Amino acid sequence: MKIIQVSASYKPAYIYGGPIQSVAKLCEAMAALSDRREAKSEVDLQVLTTTANGTSELDVTIGKTTLVDGVKVSYFKRWTKDHSHFSPGLLWNLRKKILRYTQDDKLSIQDDKLIIHIHAWWNLVSVLSCLVAKWYGMQVVLSPRGMLTVYSQHNRSSFSKKLLHKLIGKKLLQYCHVHATSIQEKRDILEIITPRSITVIPNLVNLTSEVPSIKYQVSSRNNLNSPSFKLIFLSRIEKKKGLELLFDALSLLDIDWQLTIAGSGKKEYVADLQVKAQRLKLDHRINWIGQVSDQNKYGLMAKHDLLVLTSYNENFANVVIESLSVGTPVLISDRVGLSDYVCEQQLGWVCALEANDIKEKLITSYRAQEAREKMKQSAPEIIRRDFNDQALAKRYLALYRRLAQ
């Protein structure tokens, strides 16, 4: 089975946050399955992507296949920057690969064995790659990565999105087999389009067992004796993350707290947030530490009492699983894809997108020291059980096989 993964950006473009991690993790896990011959038939997986790295470009070899952590990746130049990522080279290469496959006599009776898996939407790499695949009758799996929600349609260039959706997007989406990462994302998608099929499979996430020295950092934490309630936000800093709403809630608290904000965002927006924190007289309690490396973020989360993510919309939120993997409970909004899972497993608290409710949930979690200690002890094992790479990779493989038939 041949699988072409198409993504406008790929590692090491970590500036794009969780989606980059999820796509790369999926590709690496699928490659590992093939190496162990657990796929029962050889899986030939390759990635087509661009040099996108925010406002800059990755320093990578252009147009040639290179191995990136065991995955075959081809990078192509983009002609336009975020968020359009127009890359004629990528599209031309995708067309060549499809034609080479369909015209190969040895494979002519197995045309349906080629699967095109596209990640994200509302960019020209995704939309035009889907158009090319549809033109040649290829099976398409689309992982919108949170890009097919009512929230995303009405934010950031909403007019161009609506126009693109009306002209070409709607018909292409109806052609796709859609992959959602959570039940909530599935509901969001079905409010907008009716695809050929829709399947829910969680993201693959890097866990602490894959990062050196984390076990020591988790076991050495002792926050119960700390005089201050230590909160952490770890994500891209942008409007949808709800930091302004969190600040409003924090201004209502009468307990001793400290908030660490780890992540980067547009300078103008970060500056506006800092001004708001000063206006609310919160600035002395907030520590802005900027971007944190993958190597260091787990230890950082393990030193805090609670991870907070009051987002207006998240299809999944990898950071929730990462935090729980080191035993740090979470407080998330009910618009985060993993909110149902957190409630079911009793691994934290879920709030409404309202300052008073966030305040009340913060107070509840602050007072629930024994419950937080139980979560600290149980969460890592629960996460390792439910987010096992091999088990999840086999679920993706089953999806590909079903479409290949």
KOLLOBA-278411 format. One record per residue (C-alpha): residue number from 0; x, y, z. Coordinates in steps of 0.2 Angstrom, whole numbers. Example, Ala and Ser with C-alpha at 12.3 -4.5 7.8 and 13.67 -1.06 7.14 Angstrom:
# residues 2
PT  0  62  -22  39
PT  1  68  -5  36
END
This chain:
# residues 405
PT  0  0  0  0
PT  1  7  17  -5
PT  2  2  32  7
PT  3  7  50  2
PT  4  5  62  17
PT  5  3  80  11
PT  6  6  94  24
PT  7  9  112  21
PT  8  23  111  34
PT  9  33  98  43
PT  10  46  96  56
PT  11  57  104  61
PT  12  45  119  58
PT  13  39  118  76
PT  14  33  136  76
PT  15  17  129  70
PT  16  14  119  87
PT  17  4  104  90
PT  18  -1  99  72
PT  19  17  98  66
PT  20  20  86  81
PT  21  5  76  77
PT  22  8  74  58
PT  23  26  69  61
PT  24  22  57  75
PT  25  9  48  64
PT  26  21  46  50
PT  27  35  40  61
PT  28  23  27  69
PT  29  17  21  52
PT  30  35  19  46
PT  31  39  9  62
PT  32  25  -3  59
PT  33  31  -6  42
PT  34  49  -9  48
PT  35  42  -22  60
PT  36  32  -30  46
PT  37  17  -28  57
PT  38  7  -20  43
PT  39  5  -37  35
PT  40  9  -29  18
PT  41  23  -17  15
PT  42  18  1  18
PT  43  27  14  7
PT  44  24  30  16
PT  45  31  47  10
PT  46  28  65  15
PT  47  26  80  3
PT  48  28  97  11
PT  49  35  114  9
PT  50  49  124  17
PT  51  36  134  28
PT  52  43  140  44
PT  53  32  155  49
PT  54  39  171  41
PT  55  55  161  36
PT  56  60  145  27
PT  57  67  129  33
PT  58  86  126  28
PT  59  83  109  20
PT  60  86  101  3
PT  61  73  106  -10
PT  62  64  93  -21
PT  63  74  78  -15
PT  64  68  64  -4
PT  65  77  64  13
PT  66  75  54  28
PT  67  68  63  43
PT  68  68  52  59
PT  69  65  37  48
PT  70  52  45  36
PT  71  54  49  18
PT  72  51  68  16
PT  73  52  79  1
PT  74  52  98  4
PT  75  47  111  -9
PT  76  48  130  -10
PT  77  32  140  -7
PT  78  28  155  -17
PT  79  17  163  -4
PT  80  19  164  15
PT  81  7  160  29
PT  82  -7  155  28
PT  83  -8  151  9
PT  84  8  141  6
PT  85  6  141  -13
PT  86  19  128  -19
PT  87  18  123  -38
PT  88  33  111  -35
PT  89  24  101  -23
PT  90  8  100  -33
PT  91  18  95  -49
PT  92  27  82  -39
PT  93  11  75  -32
PT  94  4  74  -50
PT  95  19  65  -56
PT  96  18  52  -42
PT  97  0  49  -46
PT  98  3  47  -64
PT  99  18  36  -61
PT  100  8  25  -50
PT  101  -8  23  -61
PT  102  3  20  -77
PT  103  14  7  -70
PT  104  8  -10  -78
PT  105  13  -20  -62
PT  106  1  -9  -52
PT  107  -13  -6  -64
PT  108  -25  -18  -56
PT  109  -21  -10  -39
PT  110  -25  8  -42
PT  111  -35  9  -26
PT  112  -20  5  -16
PT  113  -14  23  -17
PT  114  -20  33  -2
PT  115  -18  52  -2
PT  116  -19  59  16
PT  117  -20  78  17
PT  118  -17  87  33
PT  119  -26  104  38
PT  120  -37  115  27
PT  121  -39  133  21
PT  122  -22  133  13
PT  123  -17  131  -6
PT  124  -7  115  -2
PT  125  -21  106  5
PT  126  -35  112  -6
PT  127  -26  111  -23
PT  128  -18  94  -18
PT  129  -36  88  -14
PT  130  -41  94  -32
PT  131  -27  85  -40
PT  132  -31  69  -31
PT  133  -49  70  -35
PT  134  -45  74  -53
PT  135  -36  57  -55
PT  136  -49  47  -44
PT  137  -37  44  -29
PT  138  -44  40  -12
PT  139  -42  55  0
PT  140  -41  55  19
PT  141  -42  73  26
PT  142  -37  78  43
PT  143  -43  96  45
PT  144  -33  98  61
PT  145  -46  110  68
PT  146  -48  120  52
PT  147  -66  114  49
PT  148  -76  122  63
PT  149  -88  137  64
PT  150  -75  146  74
PT  151  -61  144  61
PT  152  -73  149  47
PT  153  -77  166  56
PT  154  -59  170  61
PT  155  -44  175  51
PT  156  -48  180  33
PT  157  -66  173  35
PT  158  -72  181  18
PT  159  -58  172  8
PT  160  -63  156  17
PT  161  -81  158  13
PT  162  -77  162  -5
PT  163  -65  147  -7
PT  164  -78  136  2
PT  165  -92  141  -10
PT  166  -81  140  -26
PT  167  -72  124  -24
PT  168  -70  119  -5
PT  169  -87  111  -2
PT  170  -87  99  -17
PT  171  -69  94  -12
PT  172  -74  91  6
PT  173  -88  80  1
PT  174  -76  69  -9
PT  175  -65  66  6
PT  176  -65  53  19
PT  177  -63  64  34
PT  178  -52  60  50
PT  179  -57  69  66
PT  180  -46  68  82
PT  181  -61  69  94
PT  182  -79  67  95
PT  183  -81  86  97
PT  184  -71  89  81
PT  185  -83  77  72
PT  186  -98  86  78
PT  187  -90  103  72
PT  188  -86  95  55
PT  189  -103  88  52
PT  190  -110  106  55
PT  191  -101  112  40
PT  192  -100  97  27
PT  193  -106  79  24
PT  194  -90  70  19
PT  195  -90  52  11
PT  196  -86  45  28
PT  197  -79  52  45
PT  198  -68  42  57
PT  199  -62  47  74
PT  200  -45  42  79
PT  201  -35  52  92
PT  202  -18  61  89
PT  203  -2  52  92
PT  204  7  62  106
PT  205  25  62  112
PT  206  25  55  130
PT  207  37  57  144
PT  208  44  39  142
PT  209  51  45  125
PT  210  60  60  133
PT  211  76  57  144
PT  212  76  62  162
PT  213  58  65  164
PT  214  55  51  176
PT  215  66  59  189
PT  216  58  76  186
PT  217  41  69  189
PT  218  45  59  205
PT  219  54  74  213
PT  220  40  86  212
PT  221  32  91  228
PT  222  20  105  225
PT  223  8  101  240
PT  224  19  111  252
PT  225  21  126  240
PT  226  13  141  247
PT  227  7  147  229
PT  228  -4  138  217
PT  229  7  136  202
PT  230  -2  137  185
PT  231  5  134  168
PT  232  -1  139  150
PT  233  10  130  137
PT  234  4  133  119
PT  235  5  145  104
PT  236  0  162  110
PT  237  -15  168  100
PT  238  -33  174  102
PT  239  -42  158  101
PT  240  -32  151  116
PT  241  -43  162  128
PT  242  -29  170  138
PT  243  -38  186  139
PT  244  -53  177  147
PT  245  -41  168  159
PT  246  -34  185  164
PT  247  -51  191  168
PT  248  -54  175  179
PT  249  -38  177  188
PT  250  -41  195  192
PT  251  -56  188  203
PT  252  -46  176  213
PT  253  -42  179  231
PT  254  -30  164  233
PT  255  -11  165  231
PT  256  -7  160  213
PT  257  7  161  200
PT  258  5  158  181
PT  259  19  153  169
PT  260  16  157  151
PT  261  26  146  139
PT  262  25  149  121
PT  263  27  162  107
PT  264  15  172  96
PT  265  14  188  86
PT  266  23  202  96
PT  267  9  214  94
PT  268  -3  202  102
PT  269  8  197  116
PT  270  12  215  120
PT  271  -7  218  121
PT  272  -9  204  133
PT  273  5  210  144
PT  274  -4  228  144
PT  275  -20  219  150
PT  276  -11  210  163
PT  277  -4  226  170
PT  278  -20  235  169
PT  279  -28  221  179
PT  280  -13  221  191
PT  281  -8  203  187
PT  282  9  206  180
PT  283  19  203  196
PT  284  11  185  196
PT  285  14  181  178
PT  286  31  174  171
PT  287  32  175  152
PT  288  46  163  147
PT  289  44  162  129
PT  290  46  146  118
PT  291  51  130  127
PT  292  59  116  118
PT  293  52  98  118
PT  294  66  92  128
PT  295  62  104  143
PT  296  43  106  142
PT  297  39  90  151
PT  298  50  94  166
PT  299  42  112  166
PT  300  24  105  167
PT  301  29  93  180
PT  302  34  107  192
PT  303  17  115  191
PT  304  0  111  200
PT  305  -12  113  185
PT  306  -11  116  166
PT  307  -24  129  160
PT  308  -31  130  143
PT  309  -47  140  141
PT  310  -47  140  122
PT  311  -62  145  112
PT  312  -59  130  100
PT  313  -47  115  100
PT  314  -50  100  90
PT  315  -39  90  101
PT  316  -25  99  111
PT  317  -9  88  112
PT  318  -3  98  127
PT  319  -17  91  138
PT  320  -10  73  135
PT  321  8  79  137
PT  322  3  87  154
PT  323  -6  72  160
PT  324  8  61  155
PT  325  19  69  169
PT  326  5  69  181
PT  327  0  87  180
PT  328  -19  89  181
PT  329  -28  101  168
PT  330  -41  114  168
PT  331  -48  116  151
PT  332  -63  124  142
PT  333  -78  114  136
PT  334  -73  119  118
PT  335  -57  108  119
PT  336  -58  92  110
PT  337  -52  82  125
PT  338  -64  89  137
PT  339  -75  73  137
PT  340  -60  62  140
PT  341  -54  73  154
PT  342  -71  71  162
PT  343  -73  53  159
PT  344  -56  49  166
PT  345  -57  61  181
PT  346  -40  69  176
PT  347  -45  87  179
PT  348  -58  101  177
PT  349  -69  107  163
PT  350  -75  125  163
PT  351  -87  136  152
PT  352  -80  150  142
PT  353  -85  163  156
PT  354  -74  172  168
PT  355  -84  167  184
PT  356  -85  149  179
PT  357  -66  148  176
PT  358  -63  157  193
PT  359  -74  144  202
PT  360  -66  129  194
PT  361  -49  137  198
PT  362  -54  138  216
PT  363  -61  120  216
PT  364  -45  113  209
PT  365  -35  123  221
PT  366  -44  116  236
PT  367  -44  98  229
PT  368  -26  94  234
PT  369  -30  76  238
PT  370  -39  74  221
PT  371  -24  82  212
PT  372  -12  71  221
PT  373  -22  55  215
PT  374  -22  62  197
PT  375  -3  65  198
PT  376  -1  46  203
PT  377  -14  39  191
PT  378  -13  50  175
PT  379  4  44  168
PT  380  -2  26  168
PT  381  -19  30  160
PT  382  -11  40  146
PT  383  2  27  142
PT  384  -13  15  141
PT  385  -24  25  130
PT  386  -11  34  119
PT  387  0  20  114
PT  388  9  23  98
PT  389  8  6  91
PT  390  -11  4  95
PT  391  -16  20  87
PT  392  -5  18  72
PT  393  -14  2  69
PT  394  -30  11  69
PT  395  -24  23  56
PT  396  -18  8  46
PT  397  -35  0  47
PT  398  -43  16  40
PT  399  -31  16  25
PT  400  -34  -3  22
PT  401  -53  0  22
PT  402  -52  14  9
PT  403  -39  4  -1
PT  404  -52  -10  -4
END
